[in-house]
């Protein structure tokens, strides 16, 4: 059924106050920075590289008190003002004993403006980059600037978003006011993930007084354009990302040099013209072929995987955990040849088929001697289907993850599954995208075919950044045979819902991210258990939530008394204390994409 669904956009808060003195800046920040009731930790907040000075007495307000020249401030001079710019940065810290975070990070621009009545600079200012275009003025009022430009160089580009491999057009210029003509040069440029030009990783793509080395180092199409004006120089930079970077943002800082300058008169700066602009969407290629044999799979992958002319490296391509076998002779085609049971394949059984599922994964490698990449990563699902004429399984199948929701089938045809659900639980949710702090509704169920009624339980659940349940970091948020520990560990609102059907159990998980994670994706793998519906819940079969104490979803709260210790013996298939029988299987969800709130906080005075 089609469902009317829209991803909720967060509201941008305003919780920062600035006071600019003659030679100092005072910044106050509400600990409830995002107006969501969660207090930020002082240790995660900095002004440039300056830590929090303290807490305003009798309040939940943190403050900074620093010299204008401190804290990595950037000084800019306009026609009328001196402007000191600071970066107020909040980096959330992981909850104690876990690798996860539930609050957004933020970078907030803070500025102090001072009227400029005469030239107060005794040295030329070194230009830098403040998104998304900055200027720096020399002692004799020469205005240096960098701008993002449209494809035809006719106007300034109104967007700072690009796809990997796009061409970034950059214009460097010097404004000359009643001055002898000047020619501008780009002496050197460095790219970083944060405004600090000394931060690591960093990529010096123009160096040695104007040598654009990027094209030589990475075989890119980056280049200087033929000069059309003496006071401007254009160059093109092929878009890239930092390998393993936690942010898609890139900051570019350049040192610009003219040949000579003298004293000027400052004219009016022309206003910008509105431009019709649309971000181009990339096209998904199809470069994979599969052949399924009686007991083997043969996979062929074009080295030009993304149809962009860039050949992928064999070392970055895997089928599950199996490496590339070789190159098809006389071609640019890589191939795998493996047994169906190898390469971390997942076996699923439906009513009519046996299905083997593999994950074909490409992880781009950084260019030699640099920390950057220019090709996308990819995870491609590969399947082999076989008609099932009879039950060929002698044991219960133990399946694992298949995006986007997987199922596991026992020998007696019990179907375990996990689903993302709408807010009112009426339908399966058509989107897997959430914002930090959103509530993720998850339904665990068991399908019973010609079977006595069963009751399903969630025994344990682990979250990882990749489908491998043993990968690190990992977060075990349901453990100890049905104890949802997330609410106790992180003070979240995660909980089991009251049970409405024996063959289904629903729970809510407050959305989170892994601290310092390179991906917004989360994979959830759960072990589900089913017992006879007539059997009561017990310490090995329960659904317990924490809210100022442990509470059971079915009201039998005493079975949750062991959640702070050990509930029964782990290992093997244990019979319940009441002597009942049970069935067990795995089910997974993924990827669940958790995004940070997009904020454009700014403060100035």
JOGIJO-V701663 format. One record per pair of residues at least 12 apart in sequence whose C-alpha atoms are under 10 Angstrom apart, sorted by the first residue. I is the first residue (numbers start at 0). J is the second residue. Records with the same first field share a line. If there is no record, write none. Layout:
# JOGIJO-V701663
I=J + J
This chain:
# JOGIJO-V701663
0=426 + 427 + 429
1=426 + 429
2=421 + 425 + 426 + 427 + 428 + 429
3=428 + 429
4=421 + 428 + 429 + 430
5=429 + 430
6=430 + 431 + 432 + 433 + 434
7=432 + 433 + 434 + 437
8=433 + 434 + 596 + 597
9=33 + 434 + 435 + 436 + 437 + 595 + 596 + 597 + 598
10=33 + 34 + 35 + 596 + 597 + 598
11=33 + 34 + 596 + 597 + 598 + 599 + 600
12=31 + 32 + 33 + 34 + 35 + 598 + 599 + 600
13=28 + 29 + 32 + 33 + 34 + 599 + 600 + 601 + 602
14=27 + 28 + 29 + 30 + 31 + 32 + 33 + 34 + 60 + 600 + 602
15=27 + 28 + 29 + 30 + 32 + 60 + 61 + 62 + 87 + 107 + 109 + 600 + 601 + 602 + 603
16=28 + 29 + 62 + 109 + 601 + 602 + 603 + 604
17=62 + 63 + 109 + 110 + 111 + 602 + 603 + 604
18=64 + 110 + 111 + 603 + 604
19=64 + 67 + 83 + 110 + 111 + 112 + 113 + 603 + 604
20=66 + 67 + 111 + 113
21=66 + 67 + 113
22=65 + 66 + 67 + 68
23=64 + 65 + 66 + 67 + 68 + 69 + 111
24=63 + 64 + 65 + 66 + 67 + 68 + 69 + 83 + 85 + 109 + 110 + 111
25=62 + 63 + 64 + 65 + 66 + 67
26=46 + 51 + 60 + 61 + 62 + 63 + 64 + 65 + 87 + 109 + 602
27=51 + 53 + 54 + 55 + 60 + 61 + 62 + 63 + 64
28=41 + 44 + 51 + 54 + 55 + 59 + 60 + 61 + 62 + 63 + 87
29=54 + 55 + 58 + 59 + 60 + 61 + 62
30=44 + 54 + 58 + 59 + 60 + 61 + 62
31=59 + 60
32=60 + 89 + 102 + 103 + 105
33=102 + 103 + 104 + 105 + 596 + 598
35=102 + 436
37=101 + 102 + 490
38=59 + 102
39=59 + 61 + 89 + 90 + 91 + 92 + 102 + 103
40=61 + 89 + 90 + 91 + 92
41=53 + 54 + 60 + 61 + 62 + 89 + 90 + 91
42=89 + 90 + 91 + 92
43=88 + 89 + 90 + 91 + 92 + 104
44=61 + 87 + 88 + 89 + 90 + 91 + 104 + 105 + 106
45=63 + 70 + 86 + 87 + 88 + 89 + 90 + 106
46=62 + 63 + 64 + 65 + 69 + 70 + 71 + 72 + 85 + 86 + 87 + 88 + 89 + 106 + 107 + 108 + 109
47=69 + 70 + 71 + 72 + 73 + 84 + 85 + 86 + 87 + 88 + 194 + 195
48=69 + 70 + 71 + 72 + 85 + 86 + 87 + 88 + 195
49=63 + 64 + 65 + 69 + 70 + 71 + 87
50=62 + 63 + 64 + 70
51=63 + 64
52=64 + 65
67=83 + 84 + 85 + 111
68=83 + 84 + 85
69=85
70=84 + 85 + 86 + 87
71=83 + 84 + 85 + 86 + 194 + 195
72=84 + 85 + 86 + 109 + 110 + 195
73=85 + 86 + 110 + 124 + 125 + 126 + 127 + 128 + 129 + 135 + 194
74=110 + 111 + 124 + 125 + 126 + 127 + 134 + 135 + 136
75=112 + 124 + 125 + 126 + 127 + 133 + 134 + 135 + 136 + 137
76=112 + 113 + 115 + 118 + 119 + 120 + 124 + 134 + 135 + 136 + 137 + 138 + 140 + 142
77=114 + 115 + 134 + 135 + 136 + 140 + 142 + 265
78=114 + 115 + 116 + 136 + 140 + 142 + 264 + 265 + 266 + 267 + 268
79=112 + 113 + 114 + 115 + 116 + 117 + 265
80=111 + 112 + 113 + 114 + 115 + 116 + 117
81=111 + 112 + 113 + 114 + 115 + 116 + 118 + 119
82=110 + 111 + 112 + 113 + 114 + 115 + 603 + 604
83=109 + 110 + 111 + 112 + 113 + 603
84=108 + 109 + 110 + 111 + 112 + 129 + 603
85=106 + 107 + 108 + 109 + 110 + 111 + 194 + 602
86=105 + 106 + 107 + 108 + 109 + 110 + 193 + 194 + 195 + 601
87=105 + 106 + 107 + 108 + 109 + 600 + 601 + 602
88=104 + 105 + 106 + 107 + 108
89=102 + 103 + 104 + 105 + 106 + 107
90=102 + 103 + 104 + 105 + 106 + 514 + 515
91=103 + 104 + 105 + 514 + 515
92=104 + 514 + 515
93=489 + 512 + 513 + 514 + 515
94=488 + 489 + 490 + 514
95=488 + 489
96=474 + 488 + 489
97=472 + 473 + 474 + 475 + 476 + 485 + 488 + 489 + 513 + 514
98=471 + 472 + 473 + 474 + 512 + 513 + 514 + 515 + 516
99=462 + 472 + 473 + 474 + 489 + 510 + 511 + 512 + 513 + 514 + 515 + 516
100=435 + 436 + 489 + 510 + 511 + 512 + 513 + 514 + 515
101=434 + 435 + 436 + 437 + 489 + 491 + 509 + 510 + 511 + 512 + 513 + 514 + 595
102=434 + 435 + 436 + 510 + 511 + 512 + 595 + 596
103=434 + 435 + 436 + 511 + 512 + 594 + 595 + 596 + 597 + 598
104=595 + 596 + 597 + 598
105=595 + 596 + 597 + 598 + 599 + 600
106=193 + 194 + 598 + 599 + 600 + 601
107=598 + 599 + 600 + 601 + 602
108=129 + 599 + 600 + 601 + 602 + 603
109=600 + 601 + 602 + 603 + 604
110=601 + 602 + 603 + 604
111=602 + 603 + 604
112=603 + 604
113=604
118=138 + 139 + 140
119=138
120=136 + 137 + 138 + 139 + 140
121=137 + 138 + 139
122=137 + 138 + 139
123=135 + 136 + 137 + 138 + 139 + 140 + 141
124=136 + 137 + 138 + 141 + 143
125=137 + 143 + 253 + 254 + 255 + 256
126=142 + 143 + 144 + 145 + 252 + 253 + 254 + 255 + 256
127=143 + 144 + 145 + 188 + 194 + 195 + 196 + 250 + 251 + 252 + 253 + 254 + 255
128=144 + 145 + 146 + 194 + 195 + 196 + 250 + 251 + 252 + 253 + 254
129=145 + 194 + 250 + 251 + 252
130=145 + 146 + 159 + 194 + 249 + 250 + 251
131=145 + 146 + 147 + 157 + 158 + 159 + 250 + 251
132=144 + 145 + 146 + 147 + 155 + 159 + 251
133=145 + 146 + 252
134=146 + 172 + 173
135=173 + 255
136=173 + 174
137=173 + 260
138=260 + 261 + 262
139=175 + 176 + 260 + 261 + 262 + 263 + 264
140=174 + 175 + 176 + 260 + 261 + 262 + 263 + 264 + 265
141=172 + 173 + 174 + 175 + 176 + 178 + 257 + 260 + 261 + 262 + 263 + 265
142=172 + 173 + 174 + 175 + 176 + 265
143=171 + 172 + 173 + 174 + 175 + 183 + 230 + 231 + 254 + 255 + 256 + 257
144=170 + 171 + 172 + 173 + 174 + 231 + 253 + 255
145=169 + 170 + 171 + 172 + 173 + 231 + 232 + 233 + 251 + 252 + 253 + 255
146=168 + 169 + 170 + 171 + 172 + 233
147=159 + 167 + 168 + 169 + 170 + 171 + 233 + 235
148=167 + 168 + 169 + 170 + 233 + 235
149=167 + 168 + 169 + 274 + 276
150=166 + 167 + 168 + 235
151=168
152=168 + 169 + 170 + 233
153=274
154=271 + 272 + 273 + 274
155=168 + 169 + 170 + 271 + 272 + 273 + 274
156=168 + 169 + 273 + 274 + 275 + 276
157=271 + 272 + 273 + 274 + 275 + 276 + 277
158=276 + 277 + 278
159=248 + 278
160=238 + 247 + 248 + 278 + 279
161=237 + 238 + 239 + 247 + 278 + 279 + 280
162=237 + 238 + 239 + 240 + 278 + 279 + 280 + 281 + 373 + 374 + 375
163=237 + 238 + 239 + 240 + 281 + 372 + 373 + 374 + 375
164=219 + 220 + 236 + 237 + 238 + 239 + 240 + 281 + 307 + 309 + 372 + 373 + 374 + 375
165=235 + 236 + 237 + 238 + 239 + 279 + 281 + 373
166=219 + 220 + 221 + 234 + 235 + 236 + 237 + 238 + 239
167=221 + 234 + 235 + 236 + 237 + 238 + 239
168=221 + 222 + 223 + 224 + 233 + 234 + 235 + 236 + 237 + 238
169=223 + 232 + 233 + 234 + 235 + 236
170=224 + 231 + 232 + 233 + 234 + 235
171=183 + 184 + 185 + 230 + 231 + 232 + 233 + 234 + 253 + 254 + 255
172=184 + 185 + 228 + 229 + 230 + 231 + 232 + 233 + 255 + 256 + 257
173=229 + 230 + 231 + 232 + 255 + 256 + 257
174=230 + 231 + 265 + 266 + 268
175=230 + 260 + 261 + 262 + 263 + 264 + 265 + 266
176=260 + 261 + 262 + 263 + 264 + 265 + 266
177=261 + 262 + 263 + 264 + 265 + 266
178=259 + 260 + 261 + 262 + 263 + 264
179=259 + 260 + 261 + 262 + 263
180=229 + 230 + 257 + 258 + 259 + 260
181=228 + 229 + 230 + 231 + 256 + 257 + 258 + 259 + 260
182=226 + 228 + 229 + 230 + 231 + 232 + 256 + 257 + 258 + 259
183=228 + 229 + 230 + 231 + 232 + 255 + 256 + 257 + 258 + 259
184=208 + 209 + 229 + 230 + 231 + 232 + 233 + 254 + 255 + 256 + 257 + 258
185=205 + 206 + 208 + 209 + 210 + 211 + 223 + 231 + 232 + 233 + 234 + 253 + 254 + 255 + 256 + 257
186=205 + 206 + 207 + 208 + 209 + 210 + 211 + 253 + 254 + 255 + 256 + 257
187=203 + 204 + 205 + 206 + 207 + 208 + 209 + 210 + 211 + 252 + 253 + 254 + 255 + 256
188=202 + 203 + 204 + 205 + 206 + 208 + 209 + 210 + 211 + 251 + 252 + 253 + 254 + 255
189=201 + 202 + 203 + 204 + 205 + 206 + 249 + 250 + 251 + 252 + 253 + 254
190=202 + 203 + 204 + 205 + 240 + 241 + 249 + 250 + 251 + 252 + 253
191=203 + 240 + 241 + 248 + 249 + 250 + 251 + 252
192=240 + 241 + 244 + 245 + 246 + 247 + 248 + 249 + 250 + 251
193=246 + 248 + 249 + 250 + 251
194=248 + 249 + 250 + 251 + 252
195=250 + 251 + 252
196=250 + 251 + 252 + 253
199=370
200=241 + 242 + 244 + 369 + 370 + 371
201=241 + 249 + 250 + 251 + 369 + 370 + 371
202=241 + 251 + 368 + 369 + 370 + 371
203=251 + 252 + 253 + 369
204=216 + 221 + 236 + 251 + 369
205=253 + 254
206=253 + 254
208=254 + 255 + 256
209=223 + 254 + 255 + 256
210=222 + 223
211=223 + 234 + 235 + 236
213=236 + 237 + 369
214=236 + 237
216=366 + 367 + 368 + 369
217=237 + 365 + 366 + 367 + 368 + 369 + 371 + 372 + 373
218=309 + 366
219=236 + 237 + 238 + 239 + 309 + 373
220=235 + 236 + 237 + 238
221=234 + 235 + 236 + 237 + 238
222=234 + 235 + 236 + 237
223=235 + 236
229=257
230=257
237=373
238=372 + 373 + 374
239=371 + 372 + 373 + 374 + 375
240=365 + 370 + 371 + 372 + 373 + 374 + 375
241=365 + 369 + 370 + 371 + 372 + 373
242=362 + 363 + 364 + 365 + 366 + 369 + 370 + 371 + 372 + 373 + 517
243=363 + 364 + 365 + 370 + 371 + 372 + 515 + 516 + 517 + 518
244=370 + 371 + 515 + 516 + 517 + 518
245=514 + 515 + 516 + 517 + 518 + 519
246=515 + 516 + 517 + 518
247=517
281=305
282=305 + 306 + 307
283=304 + 305 + 306
284=303 + 304 + 305 + 306 + 307
285=300 + 301 + 304 + 305 + 306
286=299 + 300 + 301 + 302 + 303 + 304 + 305 + 306 + 332
287=299 + 300 + 301 + 302 + 304 + 332 + 333 + 334 + 359 + 379 + 381
288=300 + 301 + 334 + 381
289=334 + 335 + 381 + 382 + 383
290=336 + 382 + 383
291=339 + 355 + 382 + 383 + 384 + 385
292=338 + 339 + 383 + 385
293=338 + 339 + 385
294=337 + 338 + 339 + 340
295=336 + 337 + 338 + 339 + 340 + 341 + 383
296=335 + 336 + 337 + 338 + 339 + 340 + 341 + 355 + 357 + 381 + 382 + 383
297=334 + 335 + 336 + 337 + 338 + 339
298=318 + 323 + 332 + 333 + 334 + 335 + 336 + 337 + 359 + 381
299=323 + 325 + 326 + 327 + 332 + 333 + 334 + 335 + 336
300=313 + 316 + 323 + 326 + 327 + 331 + 332 + 333 + 334 + 335 + 359
301=326 + 327 + 330 + 331 + 332 + 333 + 334
302=316 + 326 + 330 + 331 + 332 + 333
303=331 + 332
304=332 + 361 + 374 + 375 + 377
305=374 + 375 + 376 + 377
307=374
309=373 + 374
310=331 + 332 + 374
311=331 + 333 + 361 + 362 + 363 + 364 + 374
312=333 + 361 + 362 + 363 + 364
313=325 + 326 + 332 + 333 + 334 + 361 + 363
314=361 + 362 + 363 + 364
315=360 + 361 + 362 + 363 + 364 + 376
316=333 + 359 + 360 + 361 + 362 + 363 + 376 + 377 + 378
317=335 + 342 + 358 + 359 + 360 + 361 + 362 + 378
318=334 + 335 + 336 + 337 + 341 + 342 + 343 + 344 + 357 + 358 + 359 + 360 + 361 + 378 + 379 + 380 + 381
319=341 + 342 + 343 + 344 + 345 + 356 + 357 + 358 + 359 + 360 + 466 + 467
320=341 + 342 + 343 + 344 + 357 + 358 + 359 + 360
321=335 + 336 + 337 + 341 + 342 + 343 + 359
322=334 + 335 + 336 + 342
323=335 + 336
324=336 + 337
339=355 + 356 + 357 + 383
340=355 + 356 + 357
341=357
342=356 + 357 + 358 + 359
343=355 + 356 + 357 + 358 + 399 + 467
344=356 + 357 + 358 + 381 + 382 + 398 + 399 + 400 + 401
345=357 + 358 + 382 + 396 + 397 + 398 + 399 + 400 + 401 + 405 + 407
346=382 + 383 + 396 + 397 + 398 + 399 + 400 + 401 + 406 + 407 + 408
347=384 + 396 + 397 + 398 + 399 + 401 + 405 + 406 + 407 + 408 + 409
348=384 + 385 + 387 + 390 + 392 + 396 + 398 + 406 + 407 + 408 + 409 + 410 + 412 + 414
349=386 + 387 + 406 + 407 + 408 + 412 + 414
350=386 + 387 + 388 + 389 + 390 + 408 + 412
351=384 + 385 + 386 + 387 + 388 + 389
352=383 + 384 + 385 + 386 + 387 + 388 + 389
353=383 + 384 + 385 + 386 + 387 + 388 + 390 + 391
354=382 + 383 + 384 + 385 + 386 + 387
355=381 + 382 + 383 + 384 + 385 + 398
356=380 + 381 + 382 + 383 + 384 + 399 + 400 + 401
357=378 + 379 + 380 + 381 + 382 + 383 + 400 + 401
358=377 + 378 + 379 + 380 + 381 + 382 + 400 + 401 + 402 + 466
359=377 + 378 + 379 + 380 + 381
360=376 + 377 + 378 + 379 + 380
361=374 + 375 + 376 + 377 + 378 + 379
362=374 + 375 + 376 + 377 + 378
363=375 + 376 + 377
364=376
380=401 + 402
390=410 + 411 + 412
391=410
392=409 + 410
393=410
394=409 + 410 + 411
395=407 + 408 + 409 + 410 + 411 + 412 + 413 + 582 + 583 + 584
396=408 + 409 + 410 + 583 + 584 + 585
397=409 + 583 + 584 + 585 + 586
398=584 + 585 + 586 + 587
399=466 + 467 + 468 + 524 + 525 + 526 + 584 + 585 + 586 + 587 + 588
400=466 + 467 + 468 + 522 + 523 + 524 + 525 + 585 + 586 + 587 + 588 + 589 + 590
401=466 + 586 + 587 + 588 + 589 + 590
402=466 + 522 + 587 + 588 + 589 + 590 + 591
403=417 + 418 + 419 + 431 + 522 + 587 + 588 + 589 + 590 + 591
404=416 + 417 + 418 + 419 + 523 + 586 + 587 + 588 + 589 + 590
405=417 + 418 + 524 + 585 + 586 + 587 + 588 + 589
406=418 + 444 + 445 + 584 + 585 + 586 + 587 + 588
407=445 + 527 + 583 + 584 + 585 + 586 + 587
408=445 + 446 + 583 + 584 + 585 + 586
409=582 + 583 + 584 + 585
410=582
411=447 + 448 + 449 + 450 + 582
412=446 + 447 + 448 + 449 + 450
413=445 + 446 + 447 + 448 + 449 + 450 + 453 + 529 + 582 + 583 + 584
414=444 + 445 + 446 + 447 + 448 + 584 + 585 + 586
415=443 + 444 + 445 + 446 + 447 + 455 + 502 + 503 + 526 + 527 + 528 + 529 + 582 + 583 + 584 + 585 + 586 + 587
416=442 + 443 + 444 + 445 + 446 + 503 + 525 + 527 + 584 + 585 + 586 + 587 + 588
417=441 + 442 + 443 + 444 + 445 + 503 + 504 + 505 + 523 + 524 + 525 + 527 + 585 + 586 + 587 + 588
418=440 + 441 + 442 + 443 + 444 + 505 + 586 + 587 + 588
419=431 + 439 + 440 + 441 + 442 + 443 + 505 + 588 + 589 + 591
420=439 + 440 + 441 + 442 + 505 + 507
421=439 + 440 + 441
422=438 + 439 + 440 + 507
423=440
424=440 + 441 + 442 + 505
427=440 + 441 + 442
428=440 + 441
430=591 + 592
431=520 + 588 + 589 + 590 + 591 + 592 + 593
432=519 + 520 + 590 + 591 + 592 + 593 + 594
433=509 + 510 + 511 + 519 + 591 + 592 + 593 + 594 + 595 + 596
434=509 + 510 + 511 + 512 + 592 + 593 + 594 + 595 + 596 + 597
435=509 + 510 + 511 + 512 + 592 + 593 + 594 + 595 + 596
436=491 + 492 + 508 + 509 + 510 + 511 + 512 + 593 + 594 + 595 + 596
437=507 + 508 + 509 + 510 + 511 + 593 + 594
438=491 + 492 + 493 + 506 + 507 + 508 + 509 + 510 + 511
439=493 + 506 + 507 + 508 + 509 + 510 + 511 + 591
440=493 + 494 + 495 + 496 + 505 + 506 + 507 + 508 + 509 + 510
441=495 + 504 + 505 + 506 + 507 + 508 + 588
442=495 + 496 + 503 + 504 + 505 + 506 + 507
443=455 + 456 + 457 + 502 + 503 + 504 + 505 + 506 + 525 + 527 + 586 + 587
444=456 + 457 + 500 + 501 + 502 + 503 + 504 + 505 + 527 + 528 + 529 + 586
445=501 + 502 + 503 + 504 + 527 + 528 + 529 + 582 + 583 + 584
446=502 + 503
447=502
450=531
451=531 + 532 + 533
452=501 + 502 + 529 + 530 + 531 + 532 + 533
453=500 + 501 + 502 + 503 + 528 + 529 + 530 + 531 + 532 + 533 + 534 + 581 + 582
454=500 + 501 + 502 + 503 + 504 + 528 + 529 + 530 + 531 + 532 + 533 + 534 + 535 + 536 + 540 + 581
455=500 + 501 + 502 + 503 + 504 + 527 + 528 + 529 + 530 + 531 + 532 + 540 + 541 + 542 + 581 + 582 + 583
456=480 + 481 + 501 + 502 + 503 + 504 + 505 + 526 + 527 + 528 + 529 + 530 + 536 + 539 + 540 + 541 + 542 + 583
457=477 + 478 + 480 + 481 + 482 + 483 + 495 + 503 + 504 + 505 + 506 + 525 + 526 + 527 + 528 + 529 + 540 + 541 + 542 + 543 + 583 + 585
458=477 + 478 + 479 + 480 + 481 + 482 + 483 + 525 + 526 + 527 + 528 + 529 + 539 + 540 + 541 + 542 + 583 + 585
459=475 + 476 + 477 + 478 + 479 + 480 + 481 + 482 + 483 + 524 + 525 + 526 + 527 + 528 + 585
460=474 + 475 + 476 + 477 + 478 + 480 + 481 + 482 + 483 + 523 + 524 + 525 + 526 + 527 + 585 + 586 + 587
461=473 + 474 + 475 + 476 + 477 + 478 + 521 + 522 + 523 + 524 + 525 + 526 + 587
462=474 + 475 + 476 + 477 + 512 + 513 + 521 + 522 + 523 + 524 + 525 + 587 + 588 + 589
463=475 + 512 + 513 + 520 + 521 + 522 + 523 + 524 + 589 + 590
464=512 + 513 + 516 + 517 + 518 + 519 + 520 + 521 + 522 + 523 + 589 + 590 + 591
465=518 + 520 + 521 + 522 + 523 + 589 + 590
466=520 + 521 + 522 + 523 + 524 + 587 + 588 + 589 + 590
467=522 + 523 + 524
468=522 + 523 + 524 + 525 + 587
472=513 + 514 + 516
473=513 + 521 + 522 + 523
474=513 + 523
475=523 + 524 + 525
476=488 + 493 + 508 + 523
477=525 + 526 + 542 + 543 + 544
478=525 + 526 + 562 + 565 + 566
479=538 + 539 + 540 + 541 + 559 + 561 + 562 + 563 + 564 + 565 + 566 + 567 + 568 + 569
480=526 + 527 + 528 + 537 + 538 + 539 + 540 + 541 + 542 + 543 + 559 + 561 + 562 + 565 + 566 + 567 + 568 + 569
481=495 + 526 + 527 + 528 + 538 + 539 + 540 + 541 + 542 + 543 + 544 + 551 + 559 + 562 + 566
482=494 + 495 + 538 + 540 + 541 + 542 + 543 + 544 + 545 + 549 + 550 + 551 + 559 + 561 + 562 + 563 + 566
483=495 + 506 + 507 + 508 + 542 + 543 + 544 + 545 + 549 + 562
484=543 + 544 + 545 + 549 + 562 + 563
485=508 + 509 + 544 + 545
486=508 + 509 + 544 + 545 + 546 + 547
487=544 + 545 + 546 + 547 + 548 + 549
488=545
489=509
490=545 + 546
491=508 + 509 + 510 + 511 + 545 + 546
492=507 + 508 + 509 + 510 + 544 + 545 + 546
493=506 + 507 + 508 + 509 + 510 + 544 + 545 + 546
494=506 + 507 + 508 + 509 + 542 + 543 + 544 + 545 + 546 + 550 + 551 + 552
495=507 + 508 + 542 + 543 + 544 + 545 + 550 + 551 + 552 + 553
496=542 + 543 + 544 + 551 + 552 + 553
497=542 + 551 + 552 + 553 + 554
498=542 + 551 + 552 + 553 + 554
499=552 + 553
501=529 + 530 + 531 + 532 + 533
502=529 + 530 + 532
504=542 + 552
505=542 + 552
506=542 + 544 + 552
510=591 + 592 + 593 + 594
511=592 + 593 + 594 + 595
512=592 + 593 + 594 + 595
513=593
518=592 + 593 + 594
519=590 + 591 + 592 + 593 + 594 + 595
520=589 + 590 + 591 + 592 + 593 + 594
521=588 + 589 + 590 + 591 + 592 + 593
522=587 + 588 + 589 + 590 + 591 + 592
523=586 + 587 + 588 + 589 + 590 + 591
524=585 + 586 + 587 + 588 + 589
525=584 + 585 + 586 + 587 + 588
526=583 + 584 + 585 + 586 + 587
527=540 + 582 + 583 + 584 + 585 + 586
528=540 + 541 + 581 + 582 + 583 + 584 + 585
529=580 + 581 + 582 + 583 + 584
530=575 + 579 + 580 + 581 + 582 + 583
531=579 + 580 + 581 + 582
533=579
534=575 + 577 + 578 + 579 + 580
535=553 + 555 + 575 + 577 + 579
536=551 + 553 + 554 + 555 + 556 + 558 + 575 + 576 + 577
537=555 + 556 + 557 + 558 + 559 + 566 + 575 + 576 + 577
538=557 + 558 + 559 + 560 + 561 + 562 + 565 + 566 + 567 + 575 + 576 + 577
539=558 + 559 + 561 + 566 + 567 + 568 + 569 + 573 + 574 + 575 + 576
540=558 + 566 + 575 + 576 + 581
541=553 + 555 + 556 + 558 + 559
542=554 + 555 + 556 + 558 + 559
543=555 + 556 + 558 + 559 + 560 + 562
544=556 + 559 + 562
545=559 + 562
548=560 + 562
549=561 + 562 + 563
